[in-house]
Amino acid sequence: MLNHTVVMRECECLHEPIEGYAGVANLLLIVISLPLISFVGVVLNFFNIFIFCDQKNTAAKYLTALSCSDVGVCMAGIFVICSDSLRAHSFVIDQVFVFLLPKIIPLGLFFQMLSVYITVLAAFDCFYSVYCGTKCEPKRSTWAPRVLALVVISVAGYNIVQFGDLQAIECLHPDNYTLFELCPTEMRVSETYVIVYKGYLYALSMAFLPFVLLTFLTVSIIVMLRRKNETMHMDKAEKEECEDDGGNNPVVLLLVVLLFLCCNLTSLLVNVFEMLKFNMAFETEAVLIDIGNFLVVINATANFFVYMGSSEEFRSSFYQRIRQLWRPKSTRLPLLHDHRIRLFNRNPVASSI
């Protein structure tokens, strides 16, 4: 009888703790700060959803979808970015997430790209509303769910290939015990895949194309509003559609664009350096990756502050809901018998955003 001995491969992708200044940066940014910011981002985006979801205008549909996508980005900050760093400090977390990360990393990338292109859709919707006026509102309302569904399907199709990037492999640790490690697949280390998909396509789809579209749309909106104001042909309803109190509402979109560019510039540079095979010190590259991941979650959290700082109507609606949540029970209980009471009143907040 022949005995067949199976030789197990040695571990080659062990997730070891980062040392030096890169380890300190990872601890402060990713392990400590990022979960807190991600949690705050989830809460604030739910406030955005509650405020905009009660509105029936077209702009509210895009802003509700954007907030939902940003919730996914913030959740990815906890369950993808932070958990990946914690793997180096806990064997249990490592062995759990070595199976989860190949599935949830593509989801995090999906939500990140989805947020970008929903922002583009919101900018195009405002452009179209300024160009056509209030007469195009029915058409905008009809097409909004369709184009949102198309973007969701397209972004999902683009990112589905990344489910084949990583795999869990059983291996033999140098200390002579077996474990599972997270390794890149053959596709992920392919030079063509790295240069074309992770390099050129990423730069095109996540930086260049959104930047060009958002810049063109925002500048066009501002120019059209100024021309209409100069000729006095813009009626009050049109003006309220894309203007806010005390200033042109496209400024809000411009702030969102600039925030996106600033927060995603680091991640773009890291991918371009990888594409061009630019050699960086390991600690420098690790710090840049951590900063890029941290800023992506900041971007998903900060839209709330853009709305708060740029829209008086959004602030009023937010404070109203806070007062309703913290109203003493003695004043809230009698209202439960009135079936006509709504938790959120309809205030046209999103129509000006």
C-alpha angles and dihedrals in degrees: 000000000000121000116214115206116204112214110211118216118249118248112268103166103050114164102228126180115268115243134204125025090331089061091050091049091049092050095049099039105032109022099037111020103031098062091051094048091045091053091048089048092054091050095046093047090052087055087053090050093049092049098045100034091065090058121090100202124105098250090058091060092058094043092048090051091048092052091048090052091048089054087059091050092051092048088052088054089064104034099035113024100031096037091051090057092045090056089076091058102041128046092200094052090045094053092046098047095041085078097037102047097066086059103039100040091069088048091055091049089048093055092045093054092041091057090053096053095041085058088053090050092050090052092049091048091054090046091052093046092053091046096048103024127214093322090077095055095101091051092047091049092050095048099042097081091044097053091043090053090048092052092048091052093045094048091047090051091050094050100039091087090065091070084080095055100089138030138184113240129185113232145163116260118222087246088062104256131110127245141151120261133191112242135172117254124238089261092055094054093044110121092220092051093048095047100039106031104025094033119031099021093046092049090048099044101036103035121008100040097043091044093052094044096045094045093049094046095046095048091046092051093051092047093049092048092051092049092049092048091050094050093040092226096123112099124216096259093054091047093054091050096068104013130079132203112298097357149030112292094217083077085073090057090046090054090050090050094049090046090052093049094048094046096046099040094088094050090048092052092050091053092046091050089051091048093050092043090237108177115230131172111268094240092048092051092047092052092048091051091050092048091049093050091046092051092049090061091044088055091053091050101043101066088083090060091047089056092044093049097044107035124058090189092056090050092050092049092047094050090047091056092047090054090049092051094049098039110128115261092239090065096040102048098069089054091062090074092059106083090192093067116107124199091221122038119215107257117165094239100136094046090076096046 
